[in-house]
């Protein structure tokens, strides 16, 4: 996966629009949709048995995925803006709700401080007030709270609530820092964007993986369903 992802992102950045968006505007933090085929569609990633145990416990056994991406930090990148990956489901409530959207990150290289291991604020997914409500910038609020860096070896699994505060960090090495980002939703959630999975790839998936991908399109010869 690492070799494929490194090769694919180099091709991806040959497109001028992608270079401007990710190397300039996004400061070297790249989100590249993976091809809907091997090796990205391996069930050990999509239906990772360790991730599934966690998801079953916090969101039930009927989760689904319609969003699969990569998080790539390019050499020479700078600090990403602190952010959440999703909005609060009911921002008018003053109590934290159970998880409804979770990402499983699988690191394809060793994550180190030098190559930009992601910084996260554990527990921040339970904070229900927003910067626009408090008038205090998110960076200022985060500076008073403890954070950790995702320093983990290649092949590690990191499961994170999408409401958690986090940011990409500078990659000070000459190597591309790659990570998969597979997002799971509770069964009642709806997503307007879906993936298009080739029929041949779909047919080769185990039933558990097909269940996770049930709301995506399956592309047959000349049409989709």
C-alpha positions, 0 to 999 in steps of 0.5 A: 500500500505504501509503494502504491500510495507514494506512486499514486500521489506523485501522479496526482500532483502532476495535475496543476489544480491538485498542486495548487490546492494541496501544496500551496493552499493546504501547505503540503497536507494532501487528501487523495482519494485512493483508487477503488481497487487493490491494494486499497480495497483490502478487507484487512483495512476496510473491515480491520478486525481490531477497528471493528471491535471498537466500532461495534462497542461505540457505534453498533454493528451496523456502521457503513462507509462512503468516504475513504481517503488518504492523509499524506504529508509532503516533505516541506509541509507546514503546520495545518490549521487546528480543526475538527473533521465534522460539525457537532450533530446538534450544536444547540445541546450543551451535553456531548452526544455519543460518537456518530462518525469515526475514522480509522487511520492506518499508518503506512510509514513510521510516524515520527515528530520529524515527519509530521506525526499528527497532533491530537487533543484527546477528549476534545470530541466531548467539548460542545461549545464552538469558537464562534460561540465563545469568541475565543480562537480554537488555537488559543483554547487548545494551547491550554489543553494537553495534546499528544503526537501520533508517534506510532510505527508503520501499520498501526491503527488509530481510531478517532472520533471526527469531532476531536481537535487535531492538526497535521504537522510539518514533515521535515524529512525527504520522505512522503508520510502516508496514512489511510483514512477510512470513515465510518458512520452510524446507520442513521447518517446519510452522505450525499457523496458515495464511492463507485466500486467496480463490480469485479472488486465488489464481487471479491469482497467478503460479506462483512466488507460489502455490508460496510460499503452497502450505500456506495454505487457498484459499477457494472459494464456500462452502468452502475447500481 
